[in-house]
Amino acid sequence: MIKLISDMKRMIYLLLMAMTAIPAVSQPKLTSRAINCFPTALPLTEDDIEWQRDIYREVDISENENAGLFCHDGMDDTQEPLFSIIFKLVLNGDIPAYKYSLEGNEVFKPSTLVDAKDILDDYHIEYKQVRNHLEVDEENLPTQEVTCYYVKEGVYYDLTNSAFRRRVLALCPVIVTTDDEFGEGETKFPLFWVRYIDLEPFLKAHRIIPDSRNKAAVMNMSDYFTLTRYKGPIYKVNNAQGLSLSQYCEDDSLILKEQMRIEAELKNVQKRTYNTFPAVQPKKAGNKEKKRSKKVSFLGITLQRSKDADKEESKE
């Protein structure tokens, strides 16, 4: 009987402990410093965006800021060329790939999904069929030929932070081949589009050297794109006709002028938004206004008489 009472007390005690258990601690919120440093990493809704324009940039290996996307340190397992990362994710079905249309526009719909096997067949990449899984050796991937990316980014005004931001929306790896044995002329083969929102969670585990001149400066790939550390000229702006700059500019000089015009236009929109009131220029130190004076002749002697003195006499 005593043992039964003891067991009942123990059960009641455990039941009370379970009922009064401390709830699970929620995930900590981002600090204000993190929000200021990485504002584009925060989720956005359409209500947060007052103005936006979508532009397309050509990011290639020739720029020092982009070199880390195409090469890596073989001694560091966390570093890997971006194309190798993307292709493995597509091959394993971790992220979807979408067709690159002849017009160069991306459409993220089920009807435009690209099968990994079709990519392998179209570009003659060797692979093995292991049950329901495709296996591709690292050396068979055309990593060395992918020396360019088409990057779609949104330039927008964020009401939450009252600031202009750039956010990566989509990426397209591009195979670049030379037209002759002398390396003159290039032909580009865009492979497929991937949405950055699908890719971004996997980039946090991979590191990149954003500046090839400083090997010690390392960051993860997610921060690299969030901070838009890449560099590349604009080749297209989202328009109703879906035309790229090369389609309505007759030669390279006109394309360059159009690129400069678009960049200046984006800066002017930002300037007009921020500069609501005319800027007040502070007076420089030691640049006090000199008192004007006039010459006065008295008994053949010319004297300098300030206007302030005239005003004092007129008051008297």
C-alpha positions in Angstrom: 0.0 0.0 0.0 2.8 2.4 0.9 4.6 1.6 -2.4 1.4 2.3 -4.4 0.9 5.7 -2.7 4.6 6.5 -3.4 4.1 5.6 -7.1 1.0 7.7 -7.4 2.8 10.7 -5.9 5.6 10.2 -8.3 3.2 10.1 -11.3 1.4 13.2 -10.1 4.8 15.0 -9.7 5.8 14.1 -13.3 2.4 15.2 -14.6 2.7 18.6 -12.9 6.3 19.0 -14.3 5.1 18.2 -17.8 2.2 20.7 -17.5 4.5 23.5 -16.3 7.3 22.8 -18.7 9.1 25.8 -20.2 8.0 26.4 -23.8 10.6 26.1 -26.5 12.7 29.2 -27.0 12.0 31.0 -30.3 14.7 31.8 -32.7 16.6 35.0 -31.9 15.8 38.0 -34.0 18.3 39.8 -36.2 20.2 42.5 -34.4 20.0 46.1 -35.7 23.6 45.8 -36.8 22.9 42.7 -38.9 19.8 44.5 -40.4 21.9 47.5 -41.4 24.8 45.4 -42.8 22.7 42.8 -44.7 19.3 44.5 -45.4 18.7 42.6 -48.6 18.8 39.3 -46.7 15.6 40.1 -45.0 12.3 38.9 -46.4 10.4 41.5 -48.4 6.7 41.9 -49.4 5.3 43.9 -52.2 4.1 46.4 -49.7 7.7 47.1 -48.6 8.8 48.1 -52.2 7.8 51.5 -53.4 9.8 51.5 -56.7 11.7 48.7 -58.6 13.4 48.2 -61.8 14.8 44.8 -63.0 18.1 44.8 -64.8 20.4 42.1 -66.2 24.2 42.1 -65.8 26.9 40.1 -67.5 29.3 38.9 -64.8 32.4 37.3 -66.2 35.8 36.0 -65.0 37.7 39.0 -66.4 36.8 41.2 -63.5 38.8 40.9 -60.3 35.7 41.0 -58.1 34.2 38.0 -59.9 37.2 35.7 -60.0 36.1 33.8 -56.8 33.0 32.6 -58.6 35.0 30.6 -61.2 38.1 29.4 -59.3 38.9 28.2 -55.8 41.6 27.1 -53.4 42.0 23.4 -53.8 43.2 23.1 -50.2 39.9 24.5 -48.8 37.0 22.1 -49.0 34.5 25.0 -48.4 35.5 26.7 -51.6 34.1 25.4 -54.9 33.3 27.0 -58.3 29.7 28.3 -58.4 28.8 26.3 -61.4 29.9 23.1 -59.8 27.7 24.0 -56.8 24.7 24.8 -58.9 24.9 21.8 -61.2 25.2 19.3 -58.4 22.1 20.8 -56.7 20.2 20.6 -60.0 21.4 17.0 -60.6 20.3 15.9 -57.2 17.0 17.6 -57.5 17.7 20.0 -54.6 16.8 23.1 -56.7 14.8 23.4 -60.0 16.3 24.6 -63.3 14.3 26.6 -65.8 14.7 26.9 -69.6 16.7 29.8 -71.1 14.4 31.0 -73.9 15.7 32.3 -77.2 14.5 35.8 -76.2 16.6 35.6 -73.0 13.7 35.9 -70.7 13.2 33.7 -67.7 9.8 32.2 -66.9 9.6 30.3 -63.6 6.7 27.9 -64.3 6.3 24.1 -64.2 6.1 24.1 -68.0 9.6 25.6 -68.3 11.3 23.3 -65.9 14.5 21.6 -67.4 15.4 18.0 -66.7 19.0 17.4 -65.6 19.3 14.5 -68.0 18.3 16.7 -70.9 21.1 19.2 -70.0 23.6 16.3 -69.9 22.5 15.0 -73.3 22.3 18.4 -75.0 25.9 19.4 -74.0 27.4 15.9 -74.3 28.4 15.6 -70.6 29.3 12.0 -69.7 27.3 10.5 -66.9 26.3 7.2 -65.4 22.8 5.9 -64.7 22.8 4.3 -61.2 19.3 3.0 -60.6 17.2 6.2 -60.5 20.1 8.5 -59.9 22.5 10.2 -62.4 26.2 10.4 -61.5 28.7 12.7 -63.1 32.4 12.8 -62.4 33.8 16.2 -61.4 36.2 16.3 -64.3 33.4 15.8 -66.8 31.6 19.0 -65.8 32.2 21.9 -68.1 33.3 24.1 -65.2 36.3 25.6 -67.0 34.1 26.6 -69.9 31.6 28.4 -67.7 33.3 31.8 -67.5 30.3 34.0 -67.4 26.9 34.4 -65.6 23.8 36.3 -66.5 22.6 37.9 -63.3 19.1 39.3 -63.0 18.8 41.8 -60.1 16.1 44.1 -58.8 17.0 47.7 -58.0 14.3 48.8 -55.6 13.4 51.4 -52.9 12.8 49.7 -49.6 10.2 51.5 -47.5 11.2 49.6 -44.4 14.8 50.9 -44.4 14.1 54.0 -46.5 16.9 53.2 -48.8 17.7 51.9 -52.3 18.9 48.3 -52.5 20.1 45.7 -55.1 18.8 42.2 -54.8 19.8 39.2 -56.9 16.8 37.5 -58.4 18.1 34.8 -60.8 21.4 33.4 -62.2 22.2 31.8 -65.5 25.5 30.0 -66.1 27.0 30.6 -69.5 29.5 28.4 -71.5 31.9 30.7 -73.4 33.9 29.3 -76.4 36.3 31.0 -78.7 35.5 31.0 -82.4 39.0 30.4 -83.7 42.4 29.1 -82.7 43.7 32.6 -82.0 41.1 33.2 -79.3 39.3 35.9 -81.3 35.6 36.1 -81.1 33.4 34.4 -78.6 30.2 32.3 -78.7 28.0 32.1 -75.6 25.7 29.3 -74.7 23.4 30.1 -71.8 22.5 26.9 -70.0 19.5 27.5 -67.7 18.1 29.8 -65.1 17.9 29.2 -61.4 16.0 31.3 -58.9 18.3 32.8 -56.3 15.8 32.3 -53.6 16.1 28.5 -54.2 19.9 28.7 -54.4 20.7 31.0 -51.5 20.3 28.6 -48.5 23.0 26.3 -50.0 25.5 29.1 -50.6 25.9 29.7 -46.8 28.1 26.6 -46.5 30.5 27.8 -49.3 33.2 30.4 -48.9 34.6 32.7 -51.5 37.5 35.1 -51.8 35.8 38.3 -53.1 39.1 40.0 -54.0 41.8 37.8 -55.6 44.4 40.4 -54.5 43.7 39.6 -50.8 43.6 35.9 -50.0 42.8 36.5 -46.3 39.5 38.3 -47.1 37.0 35.4 -47.1 33.2 35.5 -46.9 30.4 33.0 -47.6 28.8 33.1 -51.0 25.4 34.1 -49.6 26.9 37.3 -48.1 28.8 37.9 -51.4 25.6 38.1 -53.4 23.7 39.9 -50.6 26.2 42.7 -50.6 26.4 42.6 -54.5 30.1 42.3 -54.5 30.1 41.1 -58.1 30.7 43.5 -61.0 29.4 43.5 -64.6 27.9 45.7 -67.3 24.2 45.9 -68.0 23.2 44.0 -71.1 19.4 44.3 -70.7 16.7 46.2 -68.8 13.3 44.7 -68.2 11.0 46.1 -70.9 7.7 45.3 -72.6 9.4 44.2 -75.8 12.0 42.0 -74.0 14.8 43.5 -76.0 18.5 43.5 -75.0 20.7 46.5 -75.5 22.4 44.8 -78.5 19.1 44.4 -80.2 18.3 48.1 -80.4 21.8 49.6 -80.3 23.6 49.5 -83.7 27.2 49.1 -82.5 29.4 48.7 -79.4 29.8 52.4 -78.9 26.0 52.9 -78.7 25.7 50.0 -76.3 28.3 51.6 -74.0 26.4 54.9 -74.1 23.2 53.2 -73.3 24.8 51.4 -70.4 26.1 54.7 -69.0 22.7 56.3 -69.5 20.9 53.5 -67.6 23.4 53.6 -64.7 23.1 57.4 -64.5 19.3 57.1 -64.6 19.3 54.7 -61.6 21.5 57.1 -59.7 19.2 60.1 -60.5 16.2 58.3 -59.3 18.0 57.6 -56.0 19.2 61.2 -55.8 15.7 62.6 -56.4 14.3 60.4 -53.7 16.8 61.3 -51.1 17.2 65.0 -51.9 13.7 66.2 -51.0 15.1 69.5 -49.7 17.7 71.6 -51.3 21.2 71.1 -49.8 22.5 73.8 -47.6 26.2 74.4 -48.1 28.0 75.4 -44.9 30.2 78.5 -44.9 33.9 77.9 -45.1 35.9 79.0 -42.1 37.8 82.2 -42.5 35.7 83.3 -45.5 33.8 86.1 -43.7 32.1 88.7 -45.8 34.3 91.8 -46.1 32.8 95.1 -45.3 32.4 97.3 -48.3 33.9 100.8 -48.1 33.9 104.0 -50.1 36.6 106.6 -50.7 36.2 110.0 -49.1 38.4 113.0 -49.9 39.3 115.6 -47.2 41.8 118.4 -47.6 43.4 116.5 -50.5 43.7 113.3 -48.5 41.8 110.2 -49.7 40.3 108.2 -46.8 38.5 104.8 -46.8 35.1 105.1 -45.2 33.0 102.0 -44.5 29.3 102.0 -45.2 28.7 100.8 -41.6 30.0 104.1 -40.4 27.6 105.9 -42.7 24.7 104.0 -41.2 25.8 104.8 -37.7 25.9 108.5 -38.5 22.5 108.5 -40.2 21.0 107.0 -37.0 22.4 109.9 -35.0 
